């Protein structure tokens, strides 16, 4: 889990029946084009609470949601691990590259 900051332009979504948040992520991902079409605003496009009520989302039986969750959870975990590894690799590069360029260390 990652800490995050919210403001009045952000929405935190949660399944009302307590089922998989990963299912919700997938459903919202599929609804992005619908969200973009229904976003309105004078200065910039906005999404309001009522916008979410207009999204056609089919919620399957709990067994299917659980199967979906067990299938995609390892993929999400692997993605998170790879993103963290990329951050550490960039940090190592930023430390080592100047040393290599200045010949402080050699290969």
C-alpha positions, 0 to 999 in steps of 0.5 A: 500500500502506498500513501497518497494525498487527496484534494477536492478534485480527486475521488477515492473509490471503494466497492460498496460490498467490500469486494476486490479493489482490483476488480474496481480498478479494472472496471474503472479502467474500462470506463475511462473513455466513457468518463472522458466523454461525460467530463464537463467544465468551463476551464477544464473538464471535471468529473463529479459524483453523478458522473460515476452514477452514469457509468455502465458497470456490470458486477458479476457474481462474487466467485467470478470477482474473486477469480479475477482478483486471484488472477490479476493480484500477482500481476499488480504485485509484480508491477509494483516490485518492478516500479520500485526496482526501477526507482532504485536502479535510477538512484544507483545510476545517478550515483555511479554515472558521475563517478564513472565519467570523472573516472573516480571508479573504473569498470 
